[in-house]
Amino acid sequence: MGAWLLHRLTGLFLVVYLVLHIMGLRSLADPASFEIYVTTYRNPLFKAAEVLLLGTVAFHAFNGVRIILQDMFFRSDRHKLLLYGVLVLTAAVTLIGGYPIIYPYFIAPLLP
């Protein structure tokens, strides 16, 4: 039930993000407006949100593959094992892919 709910919520979040992203890309027609748009996304808050977006995309993708595998091959006898695999893969992708995103904003300033 939790995986079902998370899959639906991540799907809704991705739809909202896609709409906002397309609205932001409309500023490509005006160079000054686009510069403001790009500068806003260099904010550390948006970098943290990018890592959350990466985790959302990873979970939604891996859970979609899990659903397909369950429907085609495994039925319900291995659903927990597959869900744990989804969670491990999501955490790995988010940590490995998120590190270069947050490093210049949150980790590098702390180093001597």
N, C-alpha and C positions, 0 to 999 in steps of 0.2 A: 504494500500500500504506500509506503514511504517513497519507494522508487517511482511509482506511478505519479504521485504528487509532485516530486522533484522534476520529473520529466515534463510535466505540464507547465510548471512554474518557469523552468528554464526556457521552454519554448515560447512562453509569453514574453519573458524578458528579452529574448532574442528578436522577437517581432518589434517590440518597443525600441530596442537599440537600432534595428534596421531602419525604422522610420526616422529616428533622430539623425542617423548617419546620412541618410539620403537628403534630409532637410539641410544638413550642414554642407553637403557637397554642392548644393545649389549656389553657394557662395563662390564657387570657382569662376563664375562669370565676372566677378568684380575682384581684382587683385587685392585691394585694400581690405575688403571684407573677408577674403580668404586668409589674409595674414592675421587678422584678429581671431578668426576661427582656429588657426593652427597654434597661435600663441596661447589661447585658452587651453588647448589640449596638452600643452607642455607643463601644466600645473601638476604638482605632485599628487594632488587628490585624484586627478584624472588618470595618472599612471597607476595608482592603486586600483582604480576602477577597471583599467585595462587588464590587470591580473585577474580580477574577479570575472571579467568577460571571458578571458581565456579559460578559466575553470568552468564557467557556464557552458561554453562551446564544447569543451572536452567531455564534460559529463553528459550533455545532451547527445553528442555523437556516439560515445561509447555505450550509453544506455540504449540508444536506438539499435546499435549492433546487437546488444544483449537481447533485446526484444525480438529481433529477427531470428537470432539463434534459438531462442526459446520456442518461437512459433514453428520453426522448421525442423529442429533436431531434438532439443532436450526436454521439451514439455516442462513439467514443474519439478522434476526430481533434482535438478541442479540449479534452481533459481537463486539460492542463497550464495552458492559458490560463484556464479556468474556475476551477481551483484557486488560481491566483495572484490572481484577482479575489476569491475568497472570503477569502484571507489579507489582502488590502488592505482590504476592507470590514470584516473583523473588527478589524483594527488601528485603523481609523478610528473605528468605533463604540466600541471599548474606550477609546481615548484621549479622544475627545470626551465620551462619557458618563461616563467615570471621573474626569475632571477635577473636576467639582463634588462628587463623593463624597469625594475625598481632599484637596481644597483646604483645608478648615478644620483638618484634622488634620496634614498633612505640609508644605504649602506656606506657608500663612498664618503659622505660628509662625516661619518663617525670614525673613520680611519685616520690615524695620525699622518 
